[in-house]
Amino acid sequence: MDIAQLQPGDMVFAAEDIISDGEVPGYPQGTLIAAAGTRGVLINTGHYEEYPDDEFYLVRFEKVSGDLGFPVGCWPDELRTEVTP
């Protein structure tokens, strides 16, 4: 499935390690939010005011405990719809 076709509630996977840049609420700068391959659920899609033509995806990634973490904004190239080896 193409990232652009995702709907809220769809499962996604981190394409790469996602590290907090310090602007993500609940995650101090440098914190590993999701390791590559981590499963998450799409909450919503939207646009940053600074980049109105670029879509981003609000995702909650699964923690080791199985609980979902805080919502994180991701660019399309940071996500996959399937686990990649």
N, C-alpha and C positions, 0 to 999 in steps of 0.2 A: 504494500500500500504506500502511496505517495504521502509524504508529510503534510502537504497542503490539503489532503482529503480528510485529515483527522477531525474527529468530533469530540467534544467533552465526554469523558469517561473512557476513551480509548487508551489502550496500553501502549507505552513507548519505552525505549531503552536509551540510556546515556551512550552516545557514540564515542565519547572520550571522557576522561576524568573532568568533572565539573567542580571548579574551585571558586570559593567566594572571593569577589573583588572588594569586599568590605561594604558594598551597597545593598546586600541582600539581607533584609530583616531576619534575625534569628541565627545568622551565620557570620561570625567574626571573619575578618580578612584572612585569607590563607586556609580556611577550613575546607576540607574535602566534603562537598555536598553529596556527590554521587560518583562512585567509581565507574569506569567504562563498563557497560553491560548491566548496570543497575536498572531494575524495572521501576517504572513510574506510571502515573495516571495523569492524563491531560485534563486540566481543570477548565481552561479557557484559552482563547487566542485573542491577540490584540495587536496594537501598534504603539511604539514609543513616540512621544510627541516630536522628538528630534529626528526620527526616521519614519515618517508617515507612510512610506511605500513599502516598508519592510515589516513582515509579520513576525511576531514572536509568540511563544507558547508558554503558558503558565502550567507548570508541572509540579506534582508532589511525588518525590522519589521515595521508594521503600527503604527504611532503615534496617539494620541488621536484626533488630527486634521484630520486624514485620510491620511495625507502625509506619505511617506515612509522615515524612518530614514536612517542614514549612514549604509553602509554595515558592517556586523559583522561576524566573523568566529565562527562557532558553531560546536561542536562535535555531533555525531549522537544521543547520549543519551540526548542531550539538546533540541531535536526536536521531534515532533509528526506529523503524516500526518492527524490526526483528532483531533478535540477538545475533550478533556477528561473531564469528570465531576469532 
